[in-house]
Amino acid sequence: MSPRPASTLPERLWTLEQTAEFLAIPVATLYKLNHKRTGPRFFRVGRHCRYDPRDVQAWLLSPQCQPG
C-alpha cells in the first residue's frame, strides 16, 4: 500500500480510546482486532496505535466487518 499524499491526510488521527468509542466497542475488543489484524487499519506512533477516521469508516462498510 503506497503512502497517501500529504494533502489527503486527516487533520487528526484517532486514539485507541476514541476509535473504540466511535465503534461502541470495548477497548479490549479493539486490541483483539488489532492483534488478529481483522480490525480497521492502524498506524504505530511509537508505542501507540492511531487510526485514520476514514479508514475506520471504510472498515465498517467493508465485508470484513460482518455483523454477528
C-alpha positions as MATLAB code, in Angstrom:
seq = 'MSPRPASTLPERLWTLEQTAEFLAIPVATLYKLNHKRTGPRFFRVGRHCRYDPRDVQAWLLSPQCQPG';
ca = [
       0.000    0.000    0.000;
       1.511    3.320   -1.008;
       1.561    6.274    1.372;
      -1.093    8.924    0.930;
      -0.102   12.337   -0.358;
       0.081   14.916    2.430;
      -2.956   16.726    1.024;
      -5.172   13.708    1.773;
      -4.014   13.108    5.344;
      -6.624   13.679    8.052;
      -6.304   16.672   10.322;
      -6.199   14.398   13.330;
      -5.734   10.667   13.896;
      -7.889    8.922   16.499;
      -6.511    7.224   19.583;
      -7.432    3.668   20.514;
      -9.949    5.001   23.025;
     -11.551    7.418   20.547;
     -11.840    4.672   17.939;
     -13.387    2.232   20.414;
     -15.863    4.913   21.495;
     -16.811    5.649   17.875;
     -17.313    1.916   17.186;
     -19.160    1.467   20.505;
     -16.941   -1.464   21.489;
     -14.667   -2.039   24.483;
     -11.022   -1.033   24.106;
     -10.085   -4.673   24.798;
     -12.078   -5.769   21.738;
     -10.222   -3.282   19.569;
      -6.913   -4.617   20.942;
      -8.007   -8.130   19.910;
      -8.987   -6.950   16.424;
      -5.572   -5.289   16.085;
      -3.785   -8.436   17.217;
      -5.694  -10.586   14.714;
      -5.291   -7.902   12.003;
      -9.041   -8.006   11.372;
      -9.932   -4.526   12.570;
      -9.534   -1.137   10.949;
      -6.093   -0.205    9.668;
      -3.944    1.476   12.293;
      -0.583    3.174   12.484;
       2.049    2.777   15.162;
       3.315    6.061   16.521;
       5.955    4.953   18.972;
       4.131    2.531   21.253;
       0.709    3.958   20.443;
      -1.905    2.945   17.859;
      -3.525    5.676   15.799;
      -6.429    5.425   13.370;
      -7.414    7.479   10.352;
     -11.157    8.157   10.788;
     -11.689    7.484    7.062;
     -10.110    4.023    7.405;
     -12.356    3.224   10.370;
     -15.474    4.249    8.439;
     -14.350    2.291    5.353;
     -13.743   -0.779    7.533;
     -17.282   -0.504    8.932;
     -18.687   -0.654    5.392;
     -16.386   -3.462    4.241;
     -17.307   -7.155    4.022;
     -14.582   -7.790    6.617;
     -16.788   -6.131    9.235;
     -19.687   -8.559    9.361;
     -22.468   -8.340   11.930;
     -22.549  -11.355   14.091;
];
